[in-house]
Amino acid sequence: MYNIKNSKELARLINYTNLNNIISEEEMKEFLQKAKELNFKSVIVSPTYVSLAKKILADTEVEVGSVIGFPLGFEDTETKLAEASSLLEKGVDSLEVVVNLSHLKDRKYNLIGKEIEQLKELMGDKILKVNIEVKALDDAEKSAVAQVIEKAGADYIKNATGFVSPCHIYEIVNDINIFQKYAPTTKIELYGGIDSYKIANQVLTAGADLISSNYGYEIVKQYKDLRENTQVTPKPITL
């Protein structure tokens, strides 16, 4: 069972996410200030705001992540590589790529694996996450692509883009079990429907290495209210 010791540790397990495609710059600045306040593991923002995030978070431990081939994944490999190269030049610390689901449905595992290998080679020691959009897959497809991702050397397997209905906690646990069985050395990051400390704790306890959430700030605040802000005045006792 995962044992979170304090709110600082919890924040370092959360990638605070904002991929809203109509967010203004002022709204993004407010989001980044919240990330700075609680010192999350990273922020995940659209390519539009990577440079701004790097600037605002420059004096913190908060990493900056972004996305390529997002949210559908059907761009060709050359396009994804070009997107990745551009973002690496801007100083991004991690990138999330959506797997080509058409290739997956056609069992073109060699094309999927080759794409991941090329991206990882380009990125070097930067973190590569591969998003498989589990709602589009059955369990056999999930297990197959998990093996491909493991063999190709990605750092994380991720379950969802957030652009479809979120998974129920039982579905999340099922997916974690599949990932752990078929990609045992690949870390797991989960997204979608994680909007409270209760759910975050359940997901981490079930085996996720990291969670992504638009509600990261609220999750940490809930934890602080529950575990760190309790005020008790003990009564005198006689021993």
Secondary structure, DSSP 8 states (H G I E B T S, - for coil): -----SHHHHHTTEEEEE--TT--HHHHHHHHHHHHHHT-SEEEE-GGGHHHHHHHTTTSS-EEEEEESTTT--S-HHHHHHHHHHHHHTT-SEEEEE--HHHHHTT-HHHHHHHHHHHHHHHTTSEEEEE--GGG--HHHHHHHHHHHHHHT-SEEE---SSS----HHHHHHHHHHHHHHSTTSEEEE-SS--SHHHHHHHHHHT-SEEEETTHHHHHHHHIIIII-----------
